[in-house]
Amino acid sequence: MTRTNRELADFLKRSRAQCDPEQAGLPPDGRVRRVPGLRREEVARLAGVSADYYARLEQGRSVNPSPAVVEAIGQALGLHEAGLAHLKDLVGIIATSPPSRTPGVQRLRPGLHRLLDSLDTAVPALILGRQSAVLGANRMARALFADFDAMPAVERNYTRWLFLDQDARDLFVDWDVQACAAVENLRLDAVRESDRQATEALVTELRERSDDFDRWWRQHRVHQRTHGSKRLRHPLVGELTVEYETLSLPGDSDTTLFLYTADPRSASAQALSLLASWTLAGSSTALRQSRD
């Protein structure tokens, strides 16, 4: 069984175990369920395929399902958009977009750096690339989270920072929620042939150094969050909650802009404003010192 087939078998088994028979629309049949979730034959029936066919697929054996069959199995398992996309990657269904070239080192074009700087006075902003690499962070983002620019290039990674830096654990009130979400998002990179080596290197390091990461990685859950909130306990301005929105950057689908805001009438907005004034004062002081 190849690596990809093992990944497929694991993902299908775990997805099936997480399904609620009632929510799947199955009537009680009087049989005792010895394991959680759906039975194999139930998934097969819901997807409209034979039990033997689905069993071979879940065992990772050589089966080449059509896109329609994969869609049906995804629906039977209650997979959301990211989960279905992950399943398609695992079975080798190629998207209709043009094939991508082998990725090189990601760098931001000058215009994106200027965009980050233009948001400096009010909105924390990050740009993440493949494997959650931090490609750019404006002054407010560095003040709110961490000074990624000061880190060695190999350590400039959002997921790595979350799991291996104690300051990150102290910063997030809901650290376990944020860290688990980062693992689920990183899973989407795990089966992309074009950049698998880099993902494997990061995953291997984090599994060796973090029991939390290893536990969540073995759960094989995938999810791509495009918006949400983060609760922080900031050392300078205290507790605050920021909402984030993500934007895919035109011309580069591997980069994502994260913008962090707070309700203008809230204490969190006041905390962000205070942080902005303090960091601006610090930048002015540093600039004067550099000119002396």
Backbone bond lengths (Angstrom), bond angles and torsions (degrees), N, CA, C in turn:
res aa  C-N    CA-C-N  psi(-1)  N-CA   C-N-CA  omega(-1)  CA-C   N-CA-C  phi
1 M - - - 1.462 - - 1.524 109.44 -
2 T 1.280 118.07 128.16 1.456 122.05 -179.21 1.514 110.18 -73.48
3 R 1.349 114.04 167.52 1.457 118.81 179.16 1.520 110.81 -58.87
4 T 1.351 116.66 -45.85 1.454 119.80 -178.42 1.520 110.68 -61.50
5 N 1.343 118.57 -39.24 1.455 120.95 178.69 1.525 111.64 -65.56
6 R 1.307 117.52 -37.05 1.466 120.07 176.10 1.524 110.18 -64.29
7 E 1.324 116.10 -40.83 1.458 120.21 177.82 1.526 110.44 -63.49
8 L 1.326 116.59 -41.44 1.461 120.84 179.01 1.522 110.80 -63.68
9 A 1.340 117.00 -46.77 1.461 120.69 -179.97 1.524 110.90 -59.63
10 D 1.322 116.25 -44.14 1.466 120.40 -178.56 1.523 110.74 -64.95
11 F 1.333 116.28 -43.19 1.463 120.03 -178.11 1.527 111.13 -64.65
12 L 1.316 118.03 -44.30 1.463 120.58 -179.67 1.529 111.43 -65.19
13 K 1.322 117.32 -41.98 1.464 120.10 -179.85 1.529 111.14 -63.13
14 R 1.310 115.94 -44.67 1.467 119.27 -178.29 1.525 110.88 -70.00
15 S 1.315 117.42 -37.65 1.467 120.18 178.01 1.526 110.41 -64.94
16 R 1.317 116.72 -41.18 1.468 120.66 179.14 1.524 110.95 -64.23
17 A 1.344 116.27 -39.10 1.460 120.54 -179.10 1.526 112.61 -67.28
18 Q 1.331 116.11 -23.30 1.460 120.33 -177.87 1.522 113.18 -89.76
19 C 1.333 117.47 -3.35 1.468 121.20 -178.01 1.525 111.20 -80.69
20 D 1.315 116.34 140.50 1.458 123.01 174.60 1.528 108.38 -94.32
21 P 1.334 118.23 118.31 1.473 120.22 -178.26 1.522 113.39 -55.68
22 E 1.331 117.59 -38.21 1.463 119.87 -179.78 1.516 110.90 -67.12
23 Q 1.336 116.89 -44.43 1.461 119.91 178.81 1.521 111.60 -65.35
24 A 1.333 116.79 -26.26 1.461 120.50 177.57 1.525 111.71 -77.55
25 G 1.339 116.69 -6.18 1.458 120.50 177.46 1.510 114.55 86.70
26 L 1.345 117.14 18.09 1.459 120.37 -179.39 1.523 110.62 -90.01
27 P 1.323 119.09 129.84 1.460 121.05 177.68 1.521 110.33 -75.06
28 P 1.336 118.91 152.55 1.475 121.13 176.82 1.525 110.03 -59.33
29 D 1.338 116.16 137.25 1.463 119.26 179.86 1.522 112.66 -114.85
30 G 1.322 116.82 4.73 1.451 120.51 176.27 1.515 114.57 82.47
31 R 1.328 117.65 -8.21 1.468 119.61 -179.08 1.528 110.32 -85.64
32 V 1.309 115.83 144.79 1.467 121.31 178.70 1.528 108.66 -77.00
33 R 1.312 115.64 130.05 1.470 120.55 177.72 1.524 108.92 -90.27
34 R 1.319 114.99 112.82 1.470 119.93 -177.74 1.528 111.90 -81.79
35 V 1.303 116.97 -18.90 1.466 120.73 178.49 1.520 107.80 -131.71
36 P 1.342 118.15 153.82 1.472 120.10 -179.29 1.516 112.20 -70.15
37 G 1.333 115.75 156.64 1.455 120.77 174.64 1.510 114.14 88.72
38 L 1.316 114.96 -159.10 1.466 121.89 -178.35 1.525 110.99 -90.35
39 R 1.320 115.13 155.29 1.452 120.56 170.72 1.528 108.68 -82.68
40 R 1.326 115.39 159.27 1.464 119.28 179.84 1.521 111.88 -57.25
41 E 1.331 115.97 -45.19 1.454 118.83 -176.80 1.522 111.88 -65.67
42 E 1.350 116.21 -27.14 1.464 119.68 178.23 1.532 110.64 -71.37
43 V 1.330 116.81 -41.67 1.459 119.82 175.94 1.522 109.81 -61.58
44 A 1.334 116.32 -43.77 1.456 120.30 179.81 1.526 110.95 -60.18
45 R 1.335 116.62 -44.04 1.462 119.92 -179.06 1.521 111.27 -64.97
46 L 1.339 116.94 -42.73 1.459 120.50 179.17 1.530 111.74 -65.18
47 A 1.337 116.64 -32.00 1.464 120.85 -177.99 1.524 112.35 -88.06
48 G 1.333 117.02 -10.94 1.459 119.67 179.39 1.513 114.07 77.25
49 V 1.351 117.09 29.66 1.469 121.14 176.50 1.515 108.44 -123.35
50 S 1.318 117.23 167.77 1.464 119.95 179.58 1.521 110.45 -73.51
51 A 1.329 115.63 152.66 1.464 120.55 179.02 1.522 110.49 -62.02
52 D 1.344 117.36 -37.07 1.460 120.68 179.72 1.526 110.94 -66.05
53 Y 1.339 116.36 -40.55 1.466 120.27 -179.93 1.524 110.15 -63.21
54 Y 1.343 116.60 -46.67 1.458 118.78 -179.17 1.527 110.70 -65.80
55 A 1.344 117.18 -38.36 1.467 120.31 179.50 1.517 110.66 -60.00
56 R 1.339 117.13 -43.61 1.466 120.24 179.01 1.528 111.13 -64.20
57 L 1.331 116.01 -37.22 1.460 119.55 178.44 1.524 110.61 -65.86
58 E 1.329 116.48 -44.09 1.463 119.61 -178.36 1.526 111.72 -70.71
59 Q 1.307 117.48 -23.77 1.460 121.08 176.83 1.528 112.01 -81.47
60 G 1.325 116.08 -3.56 1.455 119.64 178.57 1.510 113.66 78.27
61 R 1.319 117.38 16.41 1.463 120.52 -179.73 1.531 109.87 -77.29
62 S 1.313 115.38 168.84 1.463 121.05 -173.20 1.526 110.93 -69.81
63 V 1.323 115.30 95.24 1.458 122.60 178.09 1.523 106.83 -133.93
64 N 1.312 117.22 136.53 1.457 121.20 -179.52 1.527 109.80 -117.94
65 P 1.326 117.24 81.90 1.462 119.80 -177.24 1.518 111.74 -69.38
66 S 1.309 115.73 148.71 1.457 121.42 176.68 1.527 109.35 -75.08
67 P 1.338 117.49 161.23 1.468 119.44 176.44 1.521 112.86 -55.61
68 A 1.343 117.17 -36.29 1.464 120.02 -179.84 1.524 111.29 -65.75
69 V 1.337 116.70 -39.21 1.469 120.66 178.58 1.528 110.26 -66.73
70 V 1.330 116.38 -42.51 1.470 119.68 178.75 1.527 110.59 -61.91
71 E 1.322 116.74 -42.01 1.469 120.82 176.84 1.527 110.38 -59.38
72 A 1.344 116.39 -43.28 1.459 120.58 -178.46 1.524 111.32 -66.31
73 I 1.326 116.89 -40.48 1.468 120.21 178.43 1.525 110.08 -67.53
74 G 1.319 116.34 -40.50 1.468 119.38 177.03 1.515 111.98 -60.41
75 Q 1.329 116.29 -41.07 1.459 120.54 178.37 1.526 110.44 -66.61
76 A 1.327 117.28 -41.10 1.461 120.79 178.78 1.525 111.83 -62.03
77 L 1.319 115.95 -34.36 1.471 120.96 -179.78 1.522 112.64 -87.47
78 G 1.327 117.06 -2.16 1.454 120.63 179.27 1.515 113.70 68.21
79 L 1.329 116.69 32.35 1.459 119.84 -178.36 1.523 111.00 -73.99
80 H 1.320 116.25 138.85 1.453 120.98 173.48 1.526 108.77 -81.86
81 E 1.316 116.99 -177.05 1.465 121.58 -172.63 1.518 112.60 -57.76
82 A 1.344 116.48 -46.44 1.463 118.98 -178.60 1.523 111.25 -67.26
83 G 1.341 116.92 -38.17 1.450 120.38 178.48 1.518 112.03 -64.39
84 L 1.326 116.86 -40.52 1.454 120.89 178.65 1.532 110.41 -66.67
85 A 1.322 116.69 -40.57 1.466 119.82 177.70 1.525 110.56 -62.76
86 H 1.320 116.25 -38.71 1.471 120.81 178.32 1.529 110.42 -65.14
87 L 1.338 116.67 -42.47 1.459 120.54 177.85 1.532 110.84 -60.49
88 K 1.322 116.83 -42.56 1.469 120.34 178.86 1.527 110.84 -63.35
89 D 1.331 116.72 -39.07 1.469 119.45 176.22 1.524 110.71 -61.62
90 L 1.325 116.51 -41.62 1.457 120.89 -176.40 1.528 112.63 -66.55
91 V 1.323 116.84 -35.82 1.467 118.51 -179.86 1.520 112.27 -89.55
92 G 1.347 116.30 -3.82 1.453 120.07 173.45 1.507 115.31 87.20
93 I 1.340 116.71 24.35 1.461 119.50 175.76 1.516 108.36 -80.55
94 I 1.300 116.52 121.10 1.462 121.74 -175.51 1.510 109.64 -89.35
95 A 1.308 116.25 133.06 1.465 120.99 178.68 1.518 109.75 -66.01
96 T 1.329 114.97 163.71 1.460 119.87 -176.92 1.521 112.82 -79.75
97 S 1.330 117.57 -4.02 1.464 120.04 178.89 1.525 109.88 -73.64
98 P 1.333 118.59 157.86 1.452 121.08 -179.46 1.522 111.39 -60.39
99 P 1.323 119.20 146.91 1.459 121.18 -179.92 1.517 110.57 -61.95
100 S 1.325 115.56 139.15 1.460 119.93 -178.64 1.519 110.24 -86.86
101 R 1.300 114.99 152.23 1.447 119.36 176.99 1.515 109.83 -79.89
102 T 1.340 115.88 162.87 1.452 119.69 177.53 1.525 108.43 -58.74
103 P 1.336 117.28 123.86 1.458 119.80 -174.73 1.517 112.36 -69.96
104 G 1.307 115.60 142.67 1.447 120.49 174.38 1.524 109.47 -106.84
105 V 1.322 115.64 -161.71 1.461 120.20 178.19 1.522 108.50 -67.77
106 Q 1.317 116.49 130.32 1.463 120.33 -179.11 1.520 110.65 -84.42
107 R 1.309 115.42 132.18 1.461 121.62 174.69 1.523 108.29 -137.70
108 L 1.322 115.65 148.60 1.456 120.19 179.20 1.521 110.29 -85.03
109 R 1.326 115.66 140.31 1.460 119.63 174.30 1.535 108.78 -72.41
110 P 1.321 118.33 154.71 1.471 121.80 -175.05 1.523 113.87 -53.33
111 G 1.329 116.96 -36.52 1.456 119.18 -178.69 1.519 113.00 -61.70
112 L 1.347 117.55 -32.63 1.456 120.47 179.29 1.528 110.96 -73.32
113 H 1.324 116.03 -34.94 1.468 118.51 174.34 1.532 110.16 -63.02
114 R 1.323 116.18 -40.17 1.470 119.04 178.52 1.523 110.84 -66.81
115 L 1.327 116.75 -35.46 1.464 120.12 177.10 1.521 110.51 -62.07
116 L 1.323 117.22 -45.59 1.467 120.39 178.12 1.528 110.58 -59.99
117 D 1.333 115.86 -45.48 1.465 119.72 -178.94 1.530 112.16 -63.44
118 S 1.335 116.72 -33.23 1.467 119.71 -178.51 1.528 111.63 -68.38
119 L 1.321 117.40 -19.54 1.464 121.80 179.63 1.522 112.26 -94.77
120 D 1.325 115.54 1.64 1.464 122.25 -169.66 1.523 115.11 -55.85
121 T 1.307 117.91 -37.84 1.464 119.72 -169.97 1.517 113.65 -78.99
122 A 1.334 118.70 -13.58 1.462 118.49 -173.69 1.522 114.66 -140.65
123 V 1.327 118.12 -33.34 1.466 120.27 -169.94 1.529 110.78 -120.66
124 P 1.337 117.62 116.39 1.464 119.44 171.60 1.524 109.30 -63.54
125 A 1.332 116.89 135.11 1.462 120.89 -177.22 1.523 109.90 -143.57
126 L 1.335 115.14 135.73 1.458 122.89 176.70 1.521 108.49 -125.87
127 I 1.317 116.54 149.29 1.458 121.08 168.47 1.522 107.33 -120.48
128 L 1.332 115.77 120.21 1.457 121.82 179.48 1.520 109.68 -107.74
129 G 1.323 115.09 146.45 1.455 121.14 177.75 1.511 111.12 -112.67
130 R 1.335 116.15 -152.54 1.449 120.76 179.74 1.520 110.93 -62.17
131 Q 1.330 115.77 146.64 1.475 122.30 -177.83 1.525 112.98 56.48
132 S 1.320 117.53 25.68 1.470 124.66 179.18 1.529 112.77 62.73
133 A 1.331 117.15 28.03 1.463 120.53 175.06 1.525 109.35 -65.01
134 V 1.324 116.50 135.51 1.463 121.19 178.06 1.522 108.00 -83.70
135 L 1.326 115.70 106.55 1.467 121.07 -178.13 1.521 111.95 -88.94
136 G 1.332 116.01 -24.38 1.457 119.42 -179.20 1.519 110.55 -163.81
137 A 1.320 116.46 145.36 1.464 121.69 178.18 1.523 107.86 -149.20
138 N 1.330 117.07 129.09 1.460 117.73 178.39 1.522 110.74 -81.67
139 R 1.315 115.49 175.62 1.464 120.83 -174.42 1.519 111.87 -57.14
140 M 1.336 116.98 -41.68 1.465 120.15 -179.28 1.525 112.04 -65.73
141 A 1.316 117.24 -38.72 1.463 120.39 178.61 1.527 110.75 -66.85
142 R 1.333 116.11 -39.02 1.464 119.18 178.94 1.521 110.70 -66.56
143 A 1.340 116.56 -34.59 1.461 120.18 178.26 1.520 111.43 -73.70
144 L 1.325 116.85 -35.43 1.458 120.80 -177.09 1.525 111.93 -76.23
145 F 1.343 117.41 -41.57 1.465 121.17 -175.03 1.528 111.73 -107.07
146 A 1.317 116.47 -77.35 1.468 121.36 -178.14 1.520 108.46 -160.63
147 D 1.312 116.24 157.81 1.460 120.31 179.04 1.528 108.64 -83.86
148 F 1.329 115.40 81.51 1.458 120.16 -178.02 1.525 111.70 -62.06
149 D 1.325 117.18 -31.91 1.461 120.12 -178.77 1.523 111.73 -63.13
150 A 1.337 117.17 -27.49 1.461 121.05 -177.79 1.532 112.17 -83.26
151 M 1.317 117.53 -9.67 1.462 121.43 -178.51 1.521 110.43 -81.74
152 P 1.335 117.64 151.85 1.469 119.47 170.28 1.525 109.82 -57.23
153 A 1.311 117.64 148.15 1.456 121.63 -174.35 1.522 112.34 -54.27
154 V 1.325 118.21 -39.44 1.459 120.97 -176.93 1.531 112.11 -67.78
155 E 1.324 117.20 -21.85 1.466 121.19 -178.65 1.523 112.33 -96.12
156 R 1.313 117.65 -0.67 1.459 121.93 -175.43 1.528 109.91 -83.11
157 N 1.327 114.75 68.18 1.463 121.57 -175.61 1.528 108.44 -139.66
158 Y 1.335 116.36 129.37 1.469 120.67 -173.90 1.531 111.83 -63.94
159 T 1.324 118.01 -45.70 1.468 120.02 -179.29 1.517 111.09 -67.02
160 R 1.309 116.92 -41.73 1.466 120.68 177.84 1.520 111.03 -60.03
161 W 1.341 115.91 -43.66 1.464 120.42 178.02 1.526 111.23 -61.89
162 L 1.325 117.10 -42.99 1.465 120.93 -179.78 1.515 112.16 -56.52
163 F 1.325 116.60 -42.18 1.454 120.21 -172.29 1.523 114.26 -91.51
164 L 1.308 118.40 -29.60 1.457 119.99 -171.36 1.522 114.53 -107.75
165 D 1.320 117.96 -6.39 1.466 120.57 -179.49 1.531 109.07 -109.02
166 Q 1.324 116.00 119.39 1.462 120.08 -178.78 1.520 111.85 -61.46
167 D 1.334 117.07 -30.11 1.465 119.67 178.37 1.532 111.19 -61.80
168 A 1.328 117.20 -34.10 1.468 120.28 178.25 1.519 110.73 -66.99
169 R 1.328 116.97 -41.67 1.464 120.34 178.06 1.525 110.57 -63.45
170 D 1.319 116.67 -37.06 1.468 120.41 179.44 1.525 111.38 -73.08
171 L 1.322 117.38 -30.42 1.459 121.52 -174.61 1.526 112.18 -72.93
172 F 1.329 117.90 -42.78 1.462 121.12 -174.51 1.519 111.18 -89.54
173 V 1.332 115.33 119.78 1.467 119.73 174.62 1.528 109.06 -63.03
174 D 1.319 117.07 -38.62 1.464 122.86 179.89 1.524 110.31 -105.25
175 W 1.346 115.84 50.09 1.462 120.41 -174.48 1.519 112.01 -55.43
176 D 1.329 118.16 -43.38 1.458 119.72 -176.70 1.523 111.53 -62.52
177 V 1.337 117.78 -36.40 1.464 121.38 178.18 1.528 109.97 -65.88
178 Q 1.334 116.41 -46.73 1.460 120.39 -177.76 1.526 111.62 -67.35
179 A 1.329 116.38 -41.23 1.462 119.91 -177.76 1.523 111.52 -68.90
180 C 1.331 116.80 -41.50 1.461 120.47 178.30 1.529 110.33 -62.90
181 A 1.326 117.10 -40.18 1.467 121.16 178.05 1.527 110.73 -62.12
182 A 1.327 116.86 -37.96 1.464 120.13 179.23 1.526 111.14 -64.81
183 V 1.329 116.78 -38.07 1.466 120.85 177.72 1.521 110.26 -64.93
184 E 1.325 116.30 -45.56 1.467 120.79 -178.83 1.529 111.42 -62.40
185 N 1.319 116.49 -35.01 1.461 119.90 178.37 1.527 111.22 -73.80
186 L 1.340 116.48 -38.46 1.465 120.36 -179.83 1.526 110.83 -64.36
187 R 1.324 116.80 -28.58 1.466 121.41 178.38 1.527 111.78 -55.99
188 L 1.327 116.61 -30.86 1.460 120.46 -178.06 1.527 111.66 -65.70
189 D 1.345 117.33 -24.55 1.456 121.30 179.20 1.522 112.51 -85.32
190 A 1.333 117.04 -12.47 1.466 120.59 -166.63 1.519 113.95 -68.78
191 V 1.333 118.42 -26.12 1.462 119.65 -175.64 1.525 112.74 -111.00
192 R 1.323 117.47 10.47 1.450 119.93 178.98 1.522 109.24 -82.22
193 E 1.322 115.30 110.86 1.458 121.33 -173.59 1.520 112.35 -55.58
194 S 1.342 116.40 -37.01 1.461 119.98 -172.39 1.526 113.25 -65.30
195 D 1.330 117.10 -23.23 1.463 118.89 -175.24 1.522 111.33 -138.15
196 R 1.322 116.95 26.87 1.465 120.06 -174.01 1.521 112.47 -66.34
197 Q 1.320 117.75 -36.61 1.460 120.36 -175.83 1.526 111.44 -60.79
198 A 1.322 117.16 -43.81 1.461 120.32 -179.78 1.528 110.93 -65.67
199 T 1.328 116.60 -39.80 1.461 119.87 179.02 1.517 110.50 -65.39
200 E 1.329 117.18 -43.60 1.459 120.92 -179.90 1.521 111.63 -61.04
201 A 1.328 116.93 -39.25 1.465 120.37 -179.77 1.524 110.49 -63.40
202 L 1.343 116.51 -43.80 1.463 120.10 179.19 1.520 111.07 -66.63
203 V 1.321 116.87 -44.63 1.460 120.76 -178.75 1.525 110.86 -63.40
204 T 1.318 117.29 -42.56 1.470 120.85 179.55 1.519 110.91 -60.06
205 E 1.328 116.35 -45.48 1.465 119.71 179.28 1.520 111.46 -61.46
206 L 1.336 116.87 -45.95 1.454 119.73 -175.96 1.523 111.72 -70.84
207 R 1.306 118.57 -34.57 1.468 120.50 177.33 1.527 111.22 -67.07
208 E 1.320 116.17 -33.82 1.465 120.05 179.16 1.522 112.26 -74.56
209 R 1.330 116.32 -32.44 1.461 119.72 -172.34 1.524 114.49 -102.17
210 S 1.319 118.05 -10.82 1.461 120.38 -177.88 1.522 110.74 -136.72
211 D 1.331 116.63 115.44 1.459 120.81 176.19 1.529 110.96 -64.48
212 D 1.335 116.75 -34.95 1.468 120.09 179.20 1.523 110.30 -63.06
213 F 1.321 116.26 -46.76 1.459 119.58 179.74 1.527 110.16 -61.47
214 D 1.317 116.79 -45.22 1.464 120.41 -178.19 1.523 110.76 -60.49
215 R 1.326 117.70 -41.98 1.467 121.02 -179.32 1.526 111.02 -64.32
216 W 1.337 117.20 -46.07 1.470 120.16 -178.76 1.526 111.23 -70.74
217 W 1.337 117.10 -33.80 1.463 119.33 179.33 1.529 110.19 -64.86
218 R 1.325 117.67 -39.88 1.461 121.01 -179.31 1.530 112.31 -68.07
219 Q 1.329 118.33 -18.38 1.458 120.69 177.57 1.529 112.48 -73.00
220 H 1.319 116.90 -17.53 1.469 124.20 174.72 1.534 112.25 53.65
221 R 1.311 115.79 48.03 1.458 120.42 174.26 1.519 109.12 -100.20
222 V 1.322 115.48 144.24 1.461 120.19 177.94 1.529 109.11 -126.60
223 H 1.302 115.33 140.55 1.460 120.10 176.16 1.518 108.28 -163.98
224 Q 1.304 116.14 138.83 1.467 120.71 179.04 1.516 108.44 -117.07
225 R 1.320 116.37 108.82 1.450 121.07 -177.85 1.523 109.98 -88.62
226 T 1.305 115.85 125.13 1.463 120.87 -179.63 1.525 111.97 -100.84
227 H 1.309 117.75 -11.00 1.467 122.49 176.42 1.525 108.17 -161.95
228 G 1.301 115.54 165.29 1.458 119.62 -179.73 1.511 110.39 162.41
229 S 1.321 115.83 -159.73 1.462 120.53 -178.56 1.522 109.84 -137.40
230 K 1.313 114.72 158.22 1.460 122.18 176.63 1.525 108.27 -134.03
231 R 1.309 115.55 132.24 1.469 121.43 177.79 1.523 108.36 -101.83
232 L 1.329 115.04 124.55 1.455 120.69 -174.47 1.520 111.70 -119.81
233 R 1.322 113.70 151.73 1.464 121.44 171.14 1.527 106.02 -121.92
234 H 1.350 114.62 85.57 1.457 120.29 -170.08 1.522 111.28 -80.77
235 P 1.334 118.30 136.98 1.471 120.46 -177.41 1.528 114.04 -64.96
236 L 1.343 118.03 -21.18 1.465 120.32 -178.72 1.521 113.18 -100.13
237 V 1.311 118.39 -40.77 1.473 120.39 -172.35 1.531 113.47 -117.04
238 G 1.327 117.41 6.47 1.459 119.91 175.29 1.519 113.78 80.70
239 E 1.323 115.78 -157.62 1.465 120.74 -175.43 1.530 110.97 -78.33
240 L 1.316 114.77 138.56 1.456 120.99 176.17 1.526 108.59 -156.40
241 T 1.326 114.99 159.51 1.457 122.19 176.66 1.517 108.90 -121.41
242 V 1.328 116.47 128.10 1.459 120.40 177.55 1.527 108.90 -116.65
243 E 1.320 114.84 143.02 1.459 121.52 174.31 1.527 107.77 -97.66
244 Y 1.333 116.00 143.19 1.462 117.99 178.46 1.525 111.24 -124.35
245 E 1.309 114.13 147.75 1.458 123.40 173.60 1.520 107.25 -126.56
246 T 1.327 116.87 145.40 1.457 120.67 179.00 1.520 109.88 -114.82
247 L 1.329 115.05 143.44 1.459 121.72 179.39 1.519 108.92 -131.23
248 S 1.335 116.19 126.59 1.461 120.33 174.10 1.519 108.75 -76.80
249 L 1.319 116.19 135.48 1.456 120.10 -175.01 1.521 110.59 -87.60
250 P 1.323 117.43 129.40 1.473 121.21 -179.87 1.524 111.01 -58.12
251 G 1.317 115.31 137.38 1.455 119.82 177.36 1.503 114.49 84.57
252 D 1.333 118.09 -5.88 1.463 120.62 179.37 1.519 108.67 -152.36
253 S 1.323 116.18 90.08 1.465 120.67 -176.09 1.515 112.77 -70.01
254 D 1.337 117.71 -11.50 1.463 120.87 -179.47 1.521 113.01 -89.43
255 T 1.322 118.00 3.42 1.463 120.58 178.58 1.521 109.84 -120.92
256 T 1.326 115.25 143.34 1.458 121.17 -177.25 1.520 109.73 -134.29
257 L 1.320 115.96 132.41 1.454 122.20 177.14 1.527 109.05 -93.61
258 F 1.325 117.12 127.48 1.463 123.54 177.02 1.529 108.69 -109.87
259 L 1.323 115.77 125.00 1.463 121.89 178.74 1.525 108.94 -115.98
260 Y 1.331 117.06 134.91 1.461 122.03 -175.68 1.533 109.54 -119.27
261 T 1.317 115.95 124.82 1.458 121.19 -178.78 1.527 109.48 -135.32
262 A 1.330 115.13 172.69 1.461 121.63 176.27 1.520 108.73 -139.33
263 D 1.305 116.97 154.72 1.462 122.12 176.77 1.527 108.69 -54.89
264 P 1.332 118.12 124.21 1.473 120.86 -175.57 1.518 113.95 -55.85
265 R 1.332 117.80 -26.24 1.469 120.83 -177.61 1.521 113.14 -92.22
266 S 1.315 117.45 2.69 1.461 120.79 -171.68 1.519 112.80 -95.41
267 A 1.334 114.31 164.14 1.464 120.82 173.87 1.522 110.29 -65.10
268 S 1.329 117.15 -29.41 1.463 120.70 178.72 1.525 111.01 -64.85
269 A 1.344 116.63 -39.06 1.466 120.14 177.26 1.524 110.51 -63.81
270 Q 1.331 116.56 -39.11 1.457 120.26 177.46 1.529 110.58 -64.06
271 A 1.335 115.82 -38.48 1.464 119.86 178.92 1.530 110.80 -65.62
272 L 1.331 117.15 -40.52 1.457 120.28 177.16 1.526 111.26 -64.16
273 S 1.332 116.08 -40.33 1.462 120.44 179.01 1.524 110.88 -63.44
274 L 1.342 115.59 -42.05 1.461 120.32 178.22 1.526 110.44 -64.08
275 L 1.342 116.65 -41.81 1.459 120.45 178.99 1.525 110.39 -62.96
276 A 1.330 115.99 -39.49 1.462 120.24 179.07 1.519 111.41 -62.28
277 S 1.326 116.59 -43.65 1.470 119.79 -178.47 1.522 111.02 -67.60
278 W 1.331 116.77 -39.17 1.460 120.02 179.33 1.525 111.69 -66.94
279 T 1.325 116.76 -43.95 1.459 118.79 -178.54 1.521 110.96 -70.44
280 L 1.352 117.55 -32.89 1.457 120.12 176.94 1.522 110.17 -66.02
281 A 1.320 116.12 -40.45 1.462 119.68 177.49 1.515 110.51 -64.19
282 G 1.341 116.23 -39.88 1.457 119.77 178.27 1.508 111.85 -64.87
283 S 1.347 117.02 -37.90 1.457 120.51 178.80 1.521 110.95 -67.07
284 S 1.347 116.70 -39.25 1.461 120.72 179.24 1.516 110.67 -64.52
285 T 1.341 116.20 -40.96 1.469 120.64 178.54 1.521 110.27 -62.98
286 A 1.346 115.79 -45.46 1.465 119.34 -179.89 1.513 110.82 -62.80
287 L 1.349 117.42 -37.65 1.453 120.91 179.93 1.520 110.70 -65.51
288 R 1.344 116.26 -43.27 1.476 119.55 179.28 1.523 110.19 -63.16
289 Q 1.359 116.00 -40.69 1.464 119.35 -179.27 1.523 111.25 -65.12
290 S 1.358 115.77 -35.90 1.459 119.37 -179.09 1.532 111.11 -69.02
291 R 1.362 116.60 -24.90 1.460 120.21 -178.49 1.526 112.20 -87.48
292 D 1.341 116.01 -17.83 1.467 119.21 -178.33 1.536 111.01 -73.09
